[in-house]
Amino acid sequence: MSESTRSPVLVLNQNYQPLNICDIRRAVKLVGKGKAESVQDTGQYVHTVTDIFDRPDVIRLVYMVRRPLQRRKMSRNEIFSRDNNSCQYCGDKPRDMTIDHVNPRCKGGEFTWENVVSACKACNHRKAARTPQEAGMRLRNKPYEPRPNPYSFLKLESLRKTWLPFVPWMVTESNPENDELTTVAALGD
């Protein structure tokens, strides 16, 4: 498969809400079968043995797809992201963060969103197998489960400049010297 058929294409729902990212090969199939329409082309072409197609950059499905919101998967990176990469006891932002159980596991604490926080090594060691009250420490923020993010498939590094009209919550800054795009997500939790 050539590099050109692996290029990403933004898939929009019938209501123009971003739904997924697929490759050009899948996008051409969807458009060819009448399941999607091309909203924006790249100005280039895809050549097959018998036909030539406009190379789509953004396609829109002709029917509505209802996707249930999926809960965020609990991982170290998601916990650090929720806590703004800072220790929830002292507020420092060290490179080597740890995960701390507010109610320690040895006392029945579970690995849930409401019971884990980011902590620096010093605070985690100082708190040890005690609750924050027993250790004389105070949490800066109460741990919570972040809201689901239906746009988690949109990674900043794969975002194309031509897709920006379809992702209005993205704040952009353009560097005119090298035509690079610096993007800052305003997705929130």
N, CA and C atoms as an extended XYZ file, in Angstrom:
567
Properties=species:S:1:pos:R:3:atomname:S:1:resname:S:1:resid:I:1 pbc="F F F"
N         0.848       -1.178        0.000 N   MET     1
C         0.000        0.000        0.000 CA  MET     1
C         0.893        1.240        0.000 C   MET     1
N         0.590        2.165       -0.857 N   SER     2
C         1.432        3.350       -0.973 CA  SER     2
C         1.160        4.333        0.152 C   SER     2
N         2.082        5.242        0.357 N   GLU     3
C         1.965        6.261        1.402 CA  GLU     3
C         0.733        7.133        1.186 C   GLU     3
N         0.390        7.392       -0.069 N   SER     4
C        -0.730        8.295       -0.355 CA  SER     4
C        -2.066        7.720        0.078 C   SER     4
N        -2.228        6.402        0.106 N   THR     5
C        -3.506        5.822        0.529 CA  THR     5
C        -3.609        5.709        2.046 C   THR     5
N        -2.518        5.976        2.756 N   ARG     6
C        -2.541        5.941        4.220 CA  ARG     6
C        -2.753        7.322        4.823 C   ARG     6
N        -2.809        8.345        4.029 N   SER     7
C        -2.998        9.697        4.548 CA  SER     7
C        -4.330        9.796        5.292 C   SER     7
N        -4.364       10.544        6.389 N   PRO     8
C        -5.590       10.632        7.176 CA  PRO     8
C        -6.673       11.491        6.532 C   PRO     8
N        -7.913       11.096        6.757 N   VAL     9
C        -9.091       11.826        6.293 CA  VAL     9
C       -10.014       11.989        7.492 C   VAL     9
N       -10.513       13.186        7.723 N   LEU    10
C       -11.431       13.452        8.818 CA  LEU    10
C       -12.825       13.005        8.408 C   LEU    10
N       -13.471       12.201        9.261 N   VAL    11
C       -14.831       11.721        9.004 CA  VAL    11
C       -15.772       12.496        9.910 C   VAL    11
N       -16.771       13.138        9.309 N   LEU    12
C       -17.763       13.900       10.058 CA  LEU    12
C       -19.082       13.132       10.081 C   LEU    12
N       -19.829       13.306       11.146 N   ASN    13
C       -21.157       12.731       11.233 CA  ASN    13
C       -22.090       13.535       10.327 C   ASN    13
N       -23.320       13.113       10.204 N   GLN    14
C       -24.267       13.818        9.339 CA  GLN    14
C       -24.447       15.272        9.769 C   GLN    14
N       -24.307       15.534       11.074 N   ASN    15
C       -24.463       16.893       11.596 CA  ASN    15
C       -23.143       17.670       11.632 C   ASN    15
N       -22.129       17.207       10.893 N   TYR    16
C       -20.803       17.837       10.772 CA  TYR    16
C       -19.983       17.761       12.059 C   TYR    16
N       -20.335       16.889       12.962 N   GLN    17
C       -19.556       16.689       14.181 CA  GLN    17
C       -18.446       15.680       13.891 C   GLN    17
N       -17.180       15.963       14.252 N   PRO    18
C       -16.101       15.014       13.998 CA  PRO    18
C       -16.386       13.663       14.648 C   PRO    18
N       -16.200       12.603       13.867 N   LEU    19
C       -16.557       11.259       14.317 CA  LEU    19
C       -15.356       10.335       14.393 C   LEU    19
N       -14.427       10.484       13.440 N   ASN    20
C       -13.323        9.545       13.359 CA  ASN    20
C       -12.279       10.077       12.378 C   ASN    20
N       -11.162        9.372       12.305 N   ILE    21
C       -10.162        9.624       11.275 CA  ILE    21
C        -9.914        8.288       10.589 C   ILE    21
N       -10.007        8.276        9.277 N   CYS    22
C        -9.729        7.049        8.524 CA  CYS    22
C        -8.673        7.365        7.469 C   CYS    22
N        -8.279        6.363        6.695 N   ASP    23
C        -7.310        6.617        5.628 CA  ASP    23
C        -8.048        6.894        4.313 C   ASP    23
N        -7.309        7.340        3.313 N   ILE    24
C        -7.910        7.715        2.028 CA  ILE    24
C        -8.612        6.532        1.373 C   ILE    24
N        -8.010        5.363        1.495 N   ARG    25
C        -8.606        4.176        0.886 CA  ARG    25
C       -10.024        3.944        1.409 C   ARG    25
N       -10.197        4.002        2.735 N   ARG    26
C       -11.520        3.815        3.341 CA  ARG    26
C       -12.455        4.954        2.951 C   ARG    26
N       -11.953        6.173        2.918 N   ALA    27
C       -12.777        7.334        2.561 CA  ALA    27
C       -13.299        7.214        1.135 C   ALA    27
N       -12.443        6.796        0.203 N   VAL    28
C       -12.876        6.640       -1.198 CA  VAL    28
C       -13.936        5.546       -1.300 C   VAL    28
N       -13.775        4.464       -0.532 N   LYS    29
C       -14.787        3.394       -0.526 CA  LYS    29
C       -16.129        3.911       -0.023 C   LYS    29
N       -16.116        4.682        1.077 N   LEU    30
C       -17.360        5.219        1.629 CA  LEU    30
C       -18.046        6.163        0.662 C   LEU    30
N       -17.264        7.016        0.013 N   VAL    31
C       -17.828        7.954       -0.962 CA  VAL    31
C       -18.344        7.178       -2.183 C   VAL    31
N       -17.591        6.201       -2.649 N   GLY    32
C       -17.988        5.404       -3.812 CA  GLY    32
C       -19.256        4.608       -3.587 C   GLY    32
N       -19.472        4.129       -2.363 N   LYS    33
C       -20.679        3.343       -2.046 CA  LYS    33
C       -21.866        4.225       -1.703 C   LYS    33
N       -21.673        5.542       -1.693 N   GLY    34
C       -22.765        6.457       -1.400 CA  GLY    34
C       -23.051        6.604        0.083 C   GLY    34
N       -22.171        6.106        0.943 N   LYS    35
C       -22.374        6.217        2.389 CA  LYS    35
C       -21.834        7.528        2.941 C   LYS    35
N       -21.028        8.220        2.149 N   ALA    36
C       -20.452        9.498        2.575 CA  ALA    36
C       -20.318       10.401        1.361 C   ALA    36
N       -20.166       11.690        1.648 N   GLU    37
C       -19.915       12.657        0.584 CA  GLU    37
C       -18.657       13.429        0.936 C   GLU    37
N       -17.929       13.819       -0.072 N   SER    38
C       -16.704       14.574        0.144 CA  SER    38
C       -17.063       16.025        0.435 C   SER    38
N       -16.595       16.528        1.544 N   VAL    39
C       -16.858       17.910        1.944 CA  VAL    39
C       -15.722       18.812        1.493 C   VAL    39
N       -14.507       18.264        1.543 N   GLN    40
C       -13.329       19.041        1.183 CA  GLN    40
C       -12.319       18.107        0.530 C   GLN    40
N       -11.848       18.487       -0.639 N   ASP    41
C       -10.849       17.690       -1.353 CA  ASP    41
C        -9.477       18.324       -1.203 C   ASP    41
N        -8.442       17.530       -1.477 N   THR    42
C        -7.073       18.031       -1.366 CA  THR    42
C        -6.601       18.711       -2.645 C   THR    42
N        -7.353       18.511       -3.740 N   GLY    43
C        -6.916       19.052       -5.024 CA  GLY    43
C        -6.051       18.065       -5.783 C   GLY    43
N        -5.828       16.904       -5.199 N   GLN    44
C        -5.065       15.847       -5.846 CA  GLN    44
C        -6.019       14.709       -6.199 C   GLN    44
N        -5.491       13.670       -6.832 N   TYR    45
C        -6.341       12.580       -7.289 CA  TYR    45
C        -5.796       11.238       -6.822 C   TYR    45
N        -6.722       10.290       -6.687 N   VAL    46
C        -6.376        8.905       -6.392 CA  VAL    46
C        -6.646        8.124       -7.673 C   VAL    46
N        -5.627        7.443       -8.171 N   HIS    47
C        -5.756        6.677       -9.409 CA  HIS    47
C        -5.944        5.199       -9.094 C   HIS    47
N        -6.979        4.604       -9.680 N   THR    48
C        -7.163        3.158       -9.597 CA  THR    48
C        -6.934        2.589      -10.989 C   THR    48
N        -7.120        1.310      -11.134 N   VAL    49
C        -6.912        0.673      -12.433 CA  VAL    49
C        -7.918        1.196      -13.458 C   VAL    49
N        -9.156        1.427      -13.020 N   THR    50
C       -10.207        1.814      -13.956 CA  THR    50
C       -10.738        3.227      -13.795 C   THR    50
N       -10.349        3.939      -12.735 N   ASP    51
C       -10.977        5.235      -12.481 CA  ASP    51
C       -10.013        6.195      -11.790 C   ASP    51
N       -10.420        7.450      -11.753 N   ILE    52
C        -9.685        8.500      -11.048 CA  ILE    52
C       -10.677        9.192      -10.119 C   ILE    52
N       -10.296        9.351       -8.841 N   PHE    53
C       -11.151        9.985       -7.849 CA  PHE    53
C       -10.457       11.207       -7.279 C   PHE    53
N       -11.272       12.214       -6.898 N   ASP    54
C       -10.725       13.330       -6.134 CA  ASP    54
C       -10.260       12.777       -4.792 C   ASP    54
N        -9.136       13.254       -4.336 N   ARG    55
C        -8.584       12.770       -3.074 CA  ARG    55
C        -9.223       13.560       -1.929 C   ARG    55
N       -10.086       12.912       -1.123 N   PRO    56
C       -10.794       13.657       -0.069 CA  PRO    56
C        -9.894       13.986        1.113 C   PRO    56
N       -10.191       15.096        1.745 N   ASP    57
C        -9.497       15.500        2.960 CA  ASP    57
C       -10.470       15.416        4.142 C   ASP    57
N       -11.750       15.731        3.883 N   VAL    58
C       -12.816       15.648        4.887 CA  VAL    58
C       -14.035       15.045        4.202 C   VAL    58
N       -14.638       14.024        4.832 N   ILE    59
C       -15.872       13.451        4.307 CA  ILE    59
C       -16.949       13.531        5.371 C   ILE    59
N       -18.223       13.513        4.914 N   ARG    60
C       -19.369       13.558        5.832 CA  ARG    60
C       -20.259       12.374        5.536 C   ARG    60
N       -20.620       11.633        6.582 N   LEU    61
C       -21.525       10.512        6.399 CA  LEU    61
C       -22.917       11.025        6.051 C   LEU    61
N       -23.658       10.281        5.227 N   VAL    62
C       -24.997       10.712        4.819 CA  VAL    62
C       -26.054       10.276        5.824 C   VAL    62
N       -25.648        9.533        6.846 N   TYR    63
C       -26.559        9.105        7.897 CA  TYR    63
C       -25.935        9.433        9.252 C   TYR    63
N       -26.792        9.509       10.257 N   MET    64
C       -26.329        9.862       11.600 CA  MET    64
C       -25.851        8.618       12.334 C   MET    64
N       -24.672        8.703       12.945 N   VAL    65
C       -24.140        7.618       13.760 CA  VAL    65
C       -24.202        8.065       15.213 C   VAL    65
N       -24.907        7.282       16.012 N   ARG    66
C       -24.999        7.613       17.445 CA  ARG    66
C       -23.944        6.810       18.189 C   ARG    66
N       -23.003        7.539       18.755 N   ARG    67
C       -21.927        6.896       19.518 CA  ARG    67
C       -22.165        7.126       20.997 C   ARG    67
N       -22.174        6.053       21.787 N   PRO    68
C       -22.288        6.269       23.235 CA  PRO    68
C       -20.989        6.870       23.772 C   PRO    68
N       -21.125        7.736       24.751 N   LEU    69
C       -19.937        8.318       25.369 CA  LEU    69
C       -19.244        7.242       26.194 C   LEU    69
N       -17.965        7.074       25.965 N   GLN    70
C       -17.209        6.085       26.705 CA  GLN    70
C       -16.484        6.755       27.851 C   GLN    70
N       -16.509        6.084       28.988 N   ARG    71
C       -15.784        6.606       30.141 CA  ARG    71
C       -14.301        6.641       29.819 C   ARG    71
N       -13.607        7.578       30.429 N   ARG    72
C       -12.160        7.659       30.228 CA  ARG    72
C       -11.491        6.478       30.905 C   ARG    72
N       -10.514        5.919       30.209 N   LYS    73
C        -9.763        4.814       30.788 CA  LYS    73
C        -8.820        5.373       31.838 C   LYS    73
N        -8.774        4.677       32.939 N   MET    74
C        -7.931        5.153       34.030 CA  MET    74
C        -6.504        4.665       33.816 C   MET    74
N        -5.595        5.596       33.632 N   SER    75
C        -4.184        5.284       33.435 CA  SER    75
C        -3.349        6.359       34.124 C   SER    75
N        -2.074        6.087       34.257 N   ARG    76
C        -1.180        7.069       34.883 CA  ARG    76
C        -1.257        8.412       34.158 C   ARG    76
N        -1.156        8.380       32.828 N   ASN    77
C        -1.159        9.625       32.060 CA  ASN    77
C        -2.475       10.379       32.204 C   ASN    77
N        -3.597        9.663       32.248 N   GLU    78
C        -4.897       10.328       32.420 CA  GLU    78
C        -5.003       10.957       33.816 C   GLU    78
N        -4.475       10.277       34.813 N   ILE    79
C        -4.500       10.823       36.178 CA  ILE    79
C        -3.618       12.064       36.253 C   ILE    79
N        -2.415       11.984       35.680 N   PHE    80
C        -1.527       13.149       35.672 CA  PHE    80
C        -2.180       14.309       34.915 C   PHE    80
N        -2.827       14.013       33.800 N   SER    81
C        -3.490       15.050       33.011 CA  SER    81
C        -4.617       15.696       33.814 C   SER    81
N        -5.442       14.881       34.473 N   ARG    82
C        -6.540       15.410       35.288 CA  ARG    82
C        -6.009       16.340       36.367 C   ARG    82
N        -4.868       15.964       36.982 N   ASP    83
C        -4.292       16.741       38.073 CA  ASP    83
C        -3.307       17.808       37.592 C   ASP    83
N        -3.294       18.089       36.316 N   ASN    84
C        -2.460       19.140       35.731 CA  ASN    84
C        -0.968       18.891       35.974 C   ASN    84
N        -0.567       17.625       35.979 N   ASN    85
C         0.832       17.233       36.178 CA  ASN    85
C         1.460       17.872       37.409 C   ASN    85
N         0.673       18.025       38.455 N   SER    86
C         1.204       18.621       39.684 CA  SER    86
C         0.849       17.753       40.883 C   SER    86
N         1.692       17.842       41.899 N   CYS    87
C         1.459       17.110       43.137 CA  CYS    87
C         0.217       17.686       43.814 C   CYS    87
N        -0.700       16.828       44.190 N   GLN    88
C        -1.944       17.290       44.802 CA  GLN    88
C        -1.801       17.595       46.291 C   GLN    88
N        -0.584       17.439       46.828 N   TYR    89
C        -0.322       17.780       48.232 CA  TYR    89
C         0.474       19.070       48.354 C   TYR    89
N         1.558       19.202       47.563 N   CYS    90
C         2.407       20.398       47.704 CA  CYS    90
C         2.323       21.343       46.494 C   CYS    90
N         1.819       20.878       45.365 N   GLY    91
C         1.669       21.733       44.190 CA  GLY    91
C         2.858       21.739       43.252 C   GLY    91
N         3.955       21.062       43.611 N   ASP    92
C         5.126       21.000       42.733 CA  ASP    92
C         4.806       20.244       41.448 C   ASP    92
N         5.623       20.475       40.431 N   LYS    93
C         5.469       19.794       39.150 CA  LYS    93
C         6.760       19.082       38.765 C   LYS    93
N         7.156       18.054       39.528 N   PRO    94
C         8.392       17.339       39.197 CA  PRO    94
C         8.191       16.436       37.984 C   PRO    94
N         9.290       16.029       37.374 N   ARG    95
C         9.215       15.142       36.209 CA  ARG    95
C         8.811       13.733       36.609 C   ARG    95
N         9.252       13.297       37.783 N   ASP    96
C         8.991       11.922       38.210 CA  ASP    96
C         7.822       11.865       39.199 C   ASP    96
N         6.608       11.990       38.660 N   MET    97
C         5.400       11.941       39.478 CA  MET    97
C         5.057       10.496       39.825 C   MET    97
N         4.328       10.331       40.932 N   THR    98
C         3.841        9.017       41.328 CA  THR    98
C         2.331        9.086       41.522 C   THR    98
N         1.728        7.936       41.650 N   ILE    99
C         0.296        7.854       41.925 CA  ILE    99
C         0.133        7.521       43.402 C   ILE    99
N        -0.724        8.276       44.098 N   ASP   100
C        -0.965        8.030       45.514 CA  ASP   100
C        -2.431        7.666       45.719 C   ASP   100
N        -2.682        6.660       46.549 N   HIS   101
C        -4.044        6.304       46.939 CA  HIS   101
C        -4.404        7.156       48.156 C   HIS   101
N        -5.449        7.965       48.039 N   VAL   102
C        -5.860        8.825       49.146 CA  VAL   102
C        -6.187        7.955       50.356 C   VAL   102
N        -7.058        6.975       50.159 N   ASN   103
C        -7.317        5.961       51.180 CA  ASN   103
C        -6.419        4.785       50.803 C   ASN   103
N        -5.371        4.494       51.575 N   PRO   104
C        -4.380        3.491       51.173 CA  PRO   104
C        -4.980        2.120       50.880 C   PRO   104
N        -4.341        1.408       49.970 N   ARG   105
C        -4.821        0.080       49.586 CA  ARG   105
C        -4.816       -0.874       50.767 C   ARG   105
N        -3.858       -0.721       51.668 N   CYS   106
C        -3.795       -1.600       52.838 CA  CYS   106
C        -4.974       -1.382       53.790 C   CYS   106
N        -5.675       -0.262       53.619 N   LYS   107
C        -6.862        0.031       54.440 CA  LYS   107
C        -8.138       -0.081       53.618 C   LYS   107
N        -8.067       -0.806       52.508 N   GLY   108
C        -9.260       -1.049       51.695 CA  GLY   108
C        -9.481       -0.049       50.582 C   GLY   108
N        -8.539        0.858       50.354 N   GLY   109
C        -8.671        1.839       49.272 CA  GLY   109
C        -8.556        1.172       47.916 C   GLY   109
N        -9.393        1.578       46.982 N   GLU   110
C        -9.409        0.969       45.654 CA  GLU   110
C        -8.731        1.878       44.636 C   GLU   110
N        -8.437        1.297       43.476 N   PHE   111
C        -7.840        2.039       42.369 CA  PHE   111
C        -8.980        2.621       41.538 C   PHE   111
N        -9.566        3.719       42.032 N   THR   112
C       -10.664        4.398       41.349 CA  THR   112
C       -10.299        5.863       41.172 C   THR   112
N       -11.000        6.536       40.259 N   TRP   113
C       -10.736        7.954       39.996 CA  TRP   113
C       -10.833        8.784       41.276 C   TRP   113
N       -11.783        8.442       42.151 N   GLU   114
C       -12.026        9.239       43.355 CA  GLU   114
C       -11.041        8.931       44.479 C   GLU   114
N       -10.151        7.941       44.282 N   ASN   115
C        -9.233        7.570       45.348 CA  ASN   115
C        -7.756        7.705       44.974 C   ASN   115
N        -7.444        8.126       43.751 N   VAL   116
C        -6.040        8.277       43.370 CA  VAL   116
C        -5.754        9.705       42.933 C   VAL   116
N        -4.545       10.154       43.254 N   VAL   117
C        -4.105       11.495       42.878 CA  VAL   117
C        -2.638       11.435       42.467 C   VAL   117
N        -2.196       12.469       41.780 N   SER   118
C        -0.778       12.620       41.447 CA  SER   118
C        -0.057       13.155       42.672 C   SER   118
N         1.140       12.616       42.906 N   ALA   119
C         1.926       13.088       44.042 CA  ALA   119
C         3.400       13.015       43.692 C   ALA   119
N         4.163       13.960       44.220 N   CYS   120
C         5.618       13.881       44.043 CA  CYS   120
C         6.133       12.766       44.963 C   CYS   120
N         7.328       12.297       44.704 N   LYS   121
C         7.882       11.187       45.496 CA  LYS   121
C         7.989       11.547       46.970 C   LYS   121
N         8.374       12.781       47.257 N   ALA   122
C         8.556       13.189       48.656 CA  ALA   122
C         7.232       13.154       49.421 C   ALA   122
N         6.185       13.697       48.826 N   CYS   123
C         4.877       13.702       49.500 CA  CYS   123
C         4.305       12.293       49.615 C   CYS   123
N         4.484       11.501       48.576 N   ASN   124
C         3.976       10.129       48.601 CA  ASN   124
C         4.696        9.339       49.695 C   ASN   124
N         5.994        9.545       49.829 N   HIS   125
C         6.773        8.848       50.862 CA  HIS   125
C         6.380        9.345       52.260 C   HIS   125
N         6.165       10.650       52.393 N   ARG   126
C         5.797       11.230       53.685 CA  ARG   126
C         4.419       10.746       54.148 C   ARG   126
N         3.495       10.626       53.214 N   LYS   127
C         2.144       10.175       53.547 CA  LYS   127
C         2.139        8.686       53.856 C   LYS   127
N         2.930        7.921       53.130 N   ALA   128
C         3.071        6.466       53.315 CA  ALA   128
C         1.702        5.781       53.304 C   ALA   128
N         1.472        4.860       54.206 N   ALA   129
C         0.233        4.073       54.228 CA  ALA   129
C        -0.788        4.681       55.182 C   ALA   129
N        -0.938        5.999       55.112 N   ARG   130
C        -1.893        6.687       55.973 CA  ARG   130
C        -2.836        7.522       55.120 C   ARG   130
N        -3.921        7.931       55.712 N   THR   131
C        -4.819        8.849       55.022 CA  THR   131
C        -4.205       10.248       55.134 C   THR   131
N        -4.621       11.191       54.305 N   PRO   132
C        -4.062       12.551       54.422 CA  PRO   132
C        -4.281       13.164       55.821 C   PRO   132
N        -5.426       12.886       56.444 N   GLN   133
C        -5.694       13.416       57.782 CA  GLN   133
C        -4.709       12.843       58.793 C   GLN   133
N        -4.453       11.519       58.711 N   GLU   134
C        -3.522       10.879       59.636 CA  GLU   134
C        -2.097       11.402       59.447 C   GLU   134
N        -1.748       11.751       58.211 N   ALA   135
C        -0.398       12.236       57.911 CA  ALA   135
C        -0.265       13.743       58.112 C   ALA   135
N        -1.376       14.402       58.427 N   GLY   136
C        -1.345       15.854       58.617 CA  GLY   136
C        -1.152       16.596       57.294 C   GLY   136
N        -1.652       16.017       56.201 N   MET   137
C        -1.522       16.626       54.873 CA  MET   137
C        -2.917       16.962       54.351 C   MET   137
N        -2.951       17.902       53.436 N   ARG   138
C        -4.230       18.324       52.873 CA  ARG   138
C        -4.178       18.243       51.357 C   ARG   138
N        -5.230       17.693       50.753 N   LEU   139
C        -5.323       17.643       49.293 CA  LEU   139
C        -5.674       19.020       48.750 C   LEU   139
N        -5.034       19.424       47.686 N   ARG   140
C        -5.330       20.711       47.050 CA  ARG   140
C        -6.645       20.654       46.292 C   ARG   140
N        -6.931       19.501       45.658 N   ASN   141
C        -8.171       19.315       44.903 CA  ASN   141
C        -8.738       17.946       45.209 C   ASN   141
N       -10.045       17.861       45.288 N   LYS   142
C       -10.695       16.583       45.529 CA  LYS   142
C       -10.627       15.758       44.234 C   LYS   142
N       -10.190       14.497       44.319 N   PRO   143
C       -10.122       13.682       43.090 CA  PRO   143
C       -11.525       13.393       42.544 C   PRO   143
N       -11.632       13.348       41.220 N   TYR   144
C       -12.919       13.135       40.554 CA  TYR   144
C       -12.692       12.366       39.260 C   TYR   144
N       -13.761       11.800       38.735 N   GLU   145
C       -13.685       11.117       37.444 CA  GLU   145
C       -13.917       12.157       36.348 C   GLU   145
N       -12.971       12.308       35.406 N   PRO   146
C       -13.150       13.301       34.341 CA  PRO   146
C       -14.309       12.926       33.420 C   PRO   146
N       -14.916       13.942       32.859 N   ARG   147
C       -16.009       13.703       31.907 CA  ARG   147
C       -15.470       13.011       30.664 C   ARG   147
N       -16.295       12.220       30.016 N   PRO   148
C       -15.858       11.568       28.765 CA  PRO   148
C       -15.521       12.609       27.702 C   PRO   148
N       -14.549       12.283       26.871 N   ASN   149
C       -14.148       13.176       25.793 CA  ASN   149
C       -14.442       12.502       24.460 C   ASN   149
N       -15.509       12.904       23.771 N   PRO   150
C       -15.853       12.249       22.512 CA  PRO   150
C       -14.859       12.537       21.389 C   PRO   150
N       -13.940       13.471       21.601 N   TYR   151
C       -12.986       13.829       20.562 CA  TYR   151
C       -11.568       13.367       20.889 C   TYR   151
N       -11.440       12.356       21.702 N   SER   152
C       -10.115       11.885       22.101 CA  SER   152
C        -9.323       11.312       20.929 C   SER   152
N        -9.998       10.959       19.844 N   PHE   153
C        -9.292       10.425       18.672 CA  PHE   153
C        -8.525       11.512       17.932 C   PHE   153
N        -8.832       12.769       18.189 N   LEU   154
C        -8.126       13.870       17.537 CA  LEU   154
C        -6.847       14.170       18.304 C   LEU   154
N        -5.759       13.669       17.817 N   LYS   155
C        -4.460       13.916       18.436 CA  LYS   155
C        -3.865       15.171       17.823 C   LYS   155
N        -3.269       16.009       18.634 N   LEU   156
C        -2.738       17.280       18.147 CA  LEU   156
C        -1.706       17.088       17.043 C   LEU   156
N        -0.887       16.030       17.170 N   GLU   157
C         0.157       15.840       16.166 CA  GLU   157
C        -0.400       15.401       14.814 C   GLU   157
N        -1.622       14.840       14.787 N   SER   158
C        -2.186       14.395       13.510 CA  SER   158
C        -3.209       15.391       12.953 C   SER   158
N        -3.444       16.481       13.657 N   LEU   159
C        -4.420       17.475       13.223 CA  LEU   159
C        -3.888       18.259       12.025 C   LEU   159
N        -4.702       18.361       10.997 N   ARG   160
C        -4.299       19.096        9.796 CA  ARG   160
C        -4.912       20.497        9.797 C   ARG   160
N        -4.204       21.402        9.198 N   LYS   161
C        -4.657       22.793        9.124 CA  LYS   161
C        -6.000       22.912        8.395 C   LYS   161
N        -6.220       22.077        7.383 N   THR   162
C        -7.457       22.137        6.603 CA  THR   162
C        -8.666       21.616        7.383 C   THR   162
N        -8.451       20.952        8.521 N   TRP   163
C        -9.560       20.426        9.315 CA  TRP   163
C       -10.082       21.430       10.334 C   TRP   163
N        -9.376       22.532       10.530 N   LEU   164
C        -9.733       23.481       11.585 CA  LEU   164
C       -11.155       24.035       11.501 C   LEU   164
N       -11.731       24.257       10.317 N   PRO   165
C       -13.127       24.719       10.299 CA  PRO   165
C       -14.108       23.699       10.891 C   PRO   165
N       -13.694       22.438       10.980 N   PHE   166
C       -14.573       21.381       11.477 CA  PHE   166
C       -14.297       21.027       12.932 C   PHE   166
N       -13.283       21.631       13.525 N   VAL   167
C       -12.970       21.438       14.947 CA  VAL   167
C       -12.852       22.812       15.600 C   VAL   167
N       -13.978       23.506       15.792 N   PRO   168
C       -13.956       24.900       16.235 CA  PRO   168
C       -13.460       25.124       17.654 C   PRO   168
N       -13.349       24.098       18.473 N   TRP   169
C       -12.876       24.267       19.845 CA  TRP   169
C       -11.358       24.314       19.934 C   TRP   169
N       -10.684       24.180       18.812 N   MET   170
C        -9.228       24.222       18.815 CA  MET   170
C        -8.780       25.666       18.603 C   MET   170
N        -7.841       26.105       19.420 N   VAL   171
C        -7.277       27.443       19.298 CA  VAL   171
C        -5.972       27.295       18.526 C   VAL   171
N        -5.785       28.110       17.506 N   THR   172
C        -4.595       27.934       16.682 CA  THR   172
C        -3.775       29.205       16.598 C   THR   172
N        -2.507       28.990       16.400 N   GLU   173
C        -1.585       30.080       16.102 CA  GLU   173
C        -0.770       29.628       14.907 C   GLU   173
N        -0.670       30.460       13.911 N   SER   174
C         0.056       30.072       12.714 CA  SER   174
C         1.373       30.821       12.641 C   SER   174
N         2.415       30.126       12.239 N   ASN   175
C         3.723       30.739       12.066 CA  ASN   175
C         3.909       30.981       10.568 C   ASN   175
N         3.792       32.224       10.088 N   PRO   176
C         3.837       32.481        8.653 CA  PRO   176
C         5.187       32.188        8.006 C   PRO   176
N         6.266       32.153        8.787 N   GLU   177
C         7.583       31.913        8.200 CA  GLU   177
C         7.720       30.518        7.617 C   GLU   177
N         7.254       29.496        8.366 N   ASN   178
C         7.394       28.131        7.863 CA  ASN   178
C         6.055       27.428        7.701 C   ASN   178
N         4.965       28.159        7.789 N   ASP   179
C         3.613       27.656        7.578 CA  ASP   179
C         3.295       26.471        8.498 C   ASP   179
N         3.910       26.444        9.689 N   GLU   180
C         3.604       25.395       10.650 CA  GLU   180
C         2.423       25.824       11.493 C   GLU   180
N         1.764       24.830       12.053 N   LEU   181
C         0.593       25.087       12.864 CA  LEU   181
C         0.876       24.685       14.297 C   LEU   181
N         0.730       25.621       15.210 N   THR   182
C         0.847       25.312       16.623 CA  THR   182
C        -0.572       25.287       17.169 C   THR   182
N        -0.974       24.172       17.758 N   THR   183
C        -2.340       24.019       18.193 CA  THR   183
C        -2.398       23.804       19.688 C   THR   183
N        -3.347       24.471       20.321 N   VAL   184
C        -3.566       24.299       21.742 CA  VAL   184
C        -5.003       23.838       21.906 C   VAL   184
N        -5.179       22.691       22.523 N   ALA   185
C        -6.537       22.142       22.686 CA  ALA   185
C        -7.229       22.839       23.849 C   ALA   185
N        -8.474       23.148       23.636 N   ALA   186
C        -9.311       23.723       24.690 CA  ALA   186
C       -10.435       22.741       24.996 C   ALA   186
N       -10.100       21.450       25.062 N   LEU   187
C       -11.110       20.422       25.241 CA  LEU   187
C       -11.609       20.353       26.681 C   LEU   187
N       -10.750       20.625       27.621 N   GLY   188
C       -11.152       20.556       29.010 CA  GLY   188
C       -11.355       19.131       29.477 C   GLY   188
N       -11.786       18.966       30.713 N   ASP   189
C       -12.029       17.624       31.255 CA  ASP   189
C       -13.477       17.282       31.218 C   ASP   189
